[in-house]
Amino acid sequence: IVRKFSRQENQEPTIRIIVKSEYLLKACKDVIKTWPGISWNSDPLEVCIFPMEIRFLCLTVIFRKLEPDMFITFLPLFKQYRDALEAKKPKDEADPHVTVSVDLLLGAIQSDWRSTLHKIERLKSHHEITYDLLFAILIPRTLFVTKCAITGRPRLFKLITSQRTAIEGKPCYQLTCESIDLVDTVSDGGVSVGKVQTQILIKQFKGTTKIQ
């Protein structure tokens, strides 16, 4: 972890995380799979963090334009991954090392983001979430039900990625989702059933909103 402190008063330090553990890198690739702006083949992989309450482990790649919130988003999946490795029989030679590395990662997240995690769990226990913590429930490969923009009927989507952005200067989350729909076939000019991607925007909201 490299912390760069600014000479300007009241300005938070920039934190760079350099990942050098091949075992933790394997776990991240297995759990996260893909994420906008990340190449698992970058060497080294470095994460730039602007004011964040985090100390970190070292992994081998440099996460470019990566928000540390990602690790909170994937926290439940890292726990599942760790538990599956512990229960796995027979184990591969690398499995014990990967398990230890993931335990260290989980410990760092739970220690440094304790207050944030507590707030998320408290809100989720009441089936609520705030806009600032929305990232915690936007876990890729999760299934969502929302109204179809065309028919107005319920429609099932699988979340591929999400990112914070702004449309006309107004903050929002942009969700890239996948669903099944009729698609045009170029070969015969007809239609067939296939996968399509849809962009869904969640506008900034005040206070809490109900979730199911």
C-alpha positions in Angstrom: 0.0 0.0 0.0 1.4 3.3 -1.1 -0.1 6.5 0.5 0.6 9.8 -1.1 -0.2 12.8 1.1 -1.0 16.2 -0.3 0.6 19.4 1.0 -2.8 21.1 0.7 -4.6 21.3 4.0 -7.6 19.1 4.6 -7.0 17.1 1.4 -7.3 13.3 1.8 -4.3 11.2 0.7 -4.3 9.1 -2.5 -3.8 5.4 -1.8 -2.4 3.0 -4.4 -2.8 -0.7 -3.9 -0.4 -3.0 -5.8 -1.5 -6.6 -6.0 1.3 -9.2 -5.9 -0.4 -12.4 -4.7 -1.0 -14.9 -7.5 -3.5 -16.7 -5.2 -5.6 -13.6 -4.4 -5.4 -12.7 -8.1 -6.9 -16.1 -8.9 -9.6 -15.6 -6.4 -10.5 -12.2 -7.8 -10.6 -13.6 -11.4 -12.8 -16.5 -10.2 -15.2 -14.4 -8.2 -15.3 -11.1 -10.1 -14.7 -12.5 -13.6 -15.1 -9.3 -15.5 -15.4 -5.6 -14.4 -15.3 -2.4 -16.5 -11.8 -1.0 -16.8 -10.0 -4.1 -15.4 -7.5 -6.3 -17.3 -6.4 -9.2 -15.2 -3.3 -9.4 -17.4 -2.0 -5.9 -16.4 1.4 -6.2 -14.6 1.4 -4.8 -12.1 -2.2 -4.2 -11.2 -2.6 -1.0 -9.2 -5.7 0.5 -7.5 -6.0 4.2 -7.0 -8.2 5.2 -4.1 -9.3 8.7 -3.3 -10.3 9.4 0.2 -11.3 5.9 1.3 -11.3 4.3 4.8 -9.2 1.3 3.6 -6.0 -0.5 4.2 -5.4 -3.3 1.8 -3.5 -6.4 1.0 -1.2 -6.6 -1.9 -2.4 -8.6 -5.0 -0.3 -8.7 -8.9 -2.1 -6.5 -11.3 -3.1 -2.9 -11.5 -6.8 -2.1 -11.2 -7.3 0.9 -13.5 -10.2 3.3 -12.7 -11.4 0.8 -10.1 -13.6 1.9 -7.2 -12.8 0.1 -4.0 -16.6 -0.3 -3.4 -16.3 -3.3 -5.8 -14.9 -5.4 -2.9 -17.9 -4.7 -0.8 -20.2 -5.5 -3.7 -18.5 -8.9 -4.1 -18.1 -9.6 -0.4 -20.9 -12.2 -0.2 -19.5 -14.0 -3.3 -15.9 -14.0 -1.8 -17.4 -15.6 1.4 -19.2 -18.3 -0.7 -16.0 -18.9 -2.7 -13.9 -19.3 0.5 -16.5 -21.7 2.0 -16.6 -23.8 -1.2 -12.8 -24.1 -1.2 -12.8 -25.2 2.4 -15.4 -27.9 1.7 -13.8 -29.0 -1.6 -12.4 -32.6 -1.7 -10.0 -33.5 -3.0 -8.2 -30.1 -2.9 -5.8 -28.8 -5.5 -2.3 -27.9 -4.5 -3.1 -24.2 -4.6 -6.4 -24.3 -2.8 -5.1 -23.9 0.8 -3.0 -20.8 -0.3 -6.0 -19.3 -2.1 -8.2 -19.9 1.0 -5.7 -18.1 3.3 -5.4 -15.2 0.8 -9.2 -14.8 0.6 -9.4 -15.0 4.4 -6.9 -12.1 4.6 -8.9 -10.1 2.1 -12.2 -10.7 4.0 -10.5 -9.7 7.2 -9.2 -6.5 5.7 -12.6 -5.5 4.2 -14.5 -6.3 7.4 -12.0 -4.5 9.6 -11.5 -1.3 7.5 -15.1 -1.0 6.3 -16.8 -2.1 9.6 -19.0 0.9 9.9 -20.1 0.8 6.2 -20.8 -2.9 6.4 -22.8 -2.4 9.6 -24.9 0.3 7.9 -25.5 -1.9 4.9 -26.6 -4.9 7.0 -28.9 -2.7 9.1 -30.6 -1.3 6.0 -30.9 -4.7 4.3 -32.5 -6.2 7.5 -35.3 -3.6 7.0 -35.4 -4.2 3.2 -34.1 -0.7 2.6 -31.1 0.9 0.9 -29.8 4.4 0.3 -28.5 5.7 -3.0 -24.9 6.0 -1.7 -24.9 2.4 -0.7 -26.8 1.0 -3.7 -23.6 -0.5 -5.1 -23.7 -3.1 -2.2 -26.7 -4.9 -3.7 -25.8 -4.5 -7.4 -24.0 -7.8 -7.6 -23.2 -8.9 -11.1 -25.1 -12.1 -12.3 -28.0 -11.3 -9.9 -31.5 -11.6 -11.4 -33.8 -8.5 -11.2 -37.4 -8.1 -12.0 -38.6 -4.7 -13.4 -41.2 -3.3 -15.7 -40.5 -3.7 -19.4 -40.1 -0.2 -21.0 -42.2 -1.3 -24.0 -45.0 -3.5 -22.6 -45.1 -2.3 -19.0 -45.2 -5.9 -17.9 -42.8 -7.5 -15.4 -39.5 -8.6 -17.1 -36.6 -10.6 -15.8 -33.0 -9.2 -16.2 -29.6 -10.5 -15.3 -27.2 -7.8 -14.1 -24.0 -7.8 -16.1 -22.3 -4.6 -14.7 -23.1 -1.4 -13.0 -21.3 1.9 -12.7 -21.9 5.3 -11.2 -22.2 8.0 -13.9 -24.0 11.3 -14.6 -26.6 12.1 -17.3 -26.9 15.8 -18.1 -25.0 16.5 -14.8 -27.4 14.4 -12.7 -25.9 11.4 -10.8 -27.2 8.0 -11.5 -26.3 4.3 -11.7 -26.1 2.8 -15.2 -26.9 -0.9 -15.2 -26.0 -3.2 -18.1 -28.5 -6.1 -18.0 -29.1 -9.1 -20.1 -32.5 -10.7 -21.0 -34.2 -13.0 -23.5 -36.1 -11.4 -26.3 -36.9 -11.6 -30.0 -34.0 -10.6 -32.2 -33.7 -10.0 -35.9 -31.9 -12.7 -37.9 -29.8 -11.2 -40.7 -29.7 -14.5 -42.7 -33.4 -14.8 -43.5 -34.8 -11.4 -42.3 -36.9 -13.1 -39.7 -36.8 -13.2 -35.9 -35.6 -15.7 -33.3 -35.2 -15.9 -29.6 -31.9 -14.7 -28.3 -30.0 -12.7 -25.6 -30.2 -8.9 -25.7 -28.5 -6.3 -23.6 -30.4 -3.4 -22.0 -29.2 -0.2 -20.3 -31.2 0.7 -17.2 -30.7 4.0 -15.3 -31.4 4.4 -11.6 -31.6 8.1 -10.8 -30.3 9.5 -7.5 -32.8 9.5 -4.7 -33.0 11.0 -1.2 -33.2 9.0 2.0 -34.0 5.3 1.7 -36.0 3.2 -0.7 -37.6 -0.2 -0.3 -35.9 -3.3 -1.7 -37.0 -6.9 -1.9 
